[in-house]
Amino acid sequence: MSGIDTPAPHYDPYDYRHHDNPYPDYKRLRDQAPVFHNSKFDFYALSRYEDCFRAVRDFRTFSSAQGSNLENINIEVATILDSDPPVHTRLRHIIVDLFTPDSVASLEESVRDMAIDLLRPHASTGSIDVITDFAARLPMSIICRLLGFPRDDEDMLRGWTDAAVHRNEGEFGVPAEGHAAMGKLIEYFERDIARRATLPPRHDVIARLLSAEGEGRLSHGELMGFMLILSVAGNETTTKLLGNMMFQLHRHPDQRAVLLAEPSLLPSAVEETMRFDGPTQMMARTVTRDVELHGTTIPEGKKVALIFTSANRDERKYVDAESYDIRRNPRDHLGFGGGLHSCVGAALARLEARVAMQEMLALMPDFVVDETRLDRMHSPNVRGFTTVPVSFTPNPGYRA
């Protein structure tokens, strides 16, 4: 302890106590230890905006090629997240045009129909679990549609993706259940590819990937990596964004009132939630040389956590950074990463979040979160809820 009332800077993303409210820890890091060394697990952490911003744009020094997690995942696939140019450039070019704002705009009607179908059964009840009844289901439904997976498989796939990102308290590494879940996902993908050989040609994301593999632009391991990342990242982060946003609007009734009065602010509110309480806490890099920063040397070969959600609350970057202000519209936040590894699915996530929030607020503008029944997921990379129970005035006329 540096003082009776002031804890020393500390960062342990495997400590469950940190997951509930990491932001005081992050502020101490930014102010007192902007380059922090976790001696227990032997990694470093950057917490200020400018440092994280520079790191994501310097792949030659802060490399992703040895993994974007602090742990070594040890799976026999190659993902775009775990690559640097020129490999990353080749992989991104294969799918980037499928996820541009113009490309995903055509999905809005389908996303809205899915959202309404999930919400309507609860309209007369006056209660819903935002996560289990809605936010955990909508993104997976959309991803399964894009990838051509049967709707009947959605719950099974979601269970595996949840297990893949979970970490046990105090343990550095992927638990056996997580490895098993990733193995089941890859086995499922292999079966799906075999099944496609017996069906008429399709025009979905996997068809694009299979075509690239057939042309020699993509290895089979890279194909599996794409399917894994799209299934996990496309589900987990958007689900947690929706839960976090409902929680913040509950905690900030003044901001909810502004949003209800000015619905045009919803895109800005999504961006502010990504900044203020985004689901992606951090991503890791490996330094390729000794790095001197703020009087600390990060030795070559060490893992470095880039704490995006700390950077997004850096007072050196944002005025009144610890306040939730839906008028801010902070499009320069790091909630979707940055540099070469800016989230390829960001436009889709934004569309899903906007439509989902429009429909939830149309159904239940007066919702109240039961904070006594909230439950959180546990992961060093992703932060959010597994349950967000809410009550509201029954609305049987919703989208009738």
CORUR-V505343 format. One line per field, one symbol per residue. ss: DSSP state (h for helix, s for strand, l for the rest). psi: psi as a letter, one per 40 degrees, with the letter a starting at -180 (. if undefined). Layout:
# CORUR-V505343
ss = ???
psi = ???
This chain:
# CORUR-V505343
ss = lllllllllllllllhhhhhllhhhhhhhhhhllssssllllssssllhhhhhhhhlllllssllllllllllllllllhhhllllhhhhhhhhhhhhhlhhhhhllhhhhhhhhhhhhhllllllssshhhhhhhhhhhhhhhhhhlllhhhhhhhhhhhhhhhllllllllllhhhhhhhhhhhhhhhhhhhhhllllllllhhhhhhhhhhlllllhhhhhhhhhhhhhhhhhhhhhhhhhhhhhhhhlhhhhhhhhhlhhhhhhhhhhhhhhhllslsssssslllsssllsssllllssssshhhhlllllllllllllllllllllllllllhhhllllhhhhhhhhhhhhhhhhhhllllsslhhhlsslllllsllssslssslllllllll
psi = heidehiihihgeehdddddgeddddddddddgdhhhhddefiihheidddddddeegdddgiedeieidihdfifihiddfiiieddddddddedeefidddedeedddddddddddddeededeiihdcdecdeddddddddddefiideedddddddddddeiiihehhihiddddddddddddddddddddddeiiiigaddddddddddeeehiddddddddddddddeddddddddddddddddegdddddddddgdeedddddddddddfidhdiiiihheihhhhfehhhiheiihhhgddddefheedhhfdeihheedggeeiedfaiadfhhdeddddddddddddddddddgdfihhgeeeiiiihiddhhaiehghiiihigeehf.
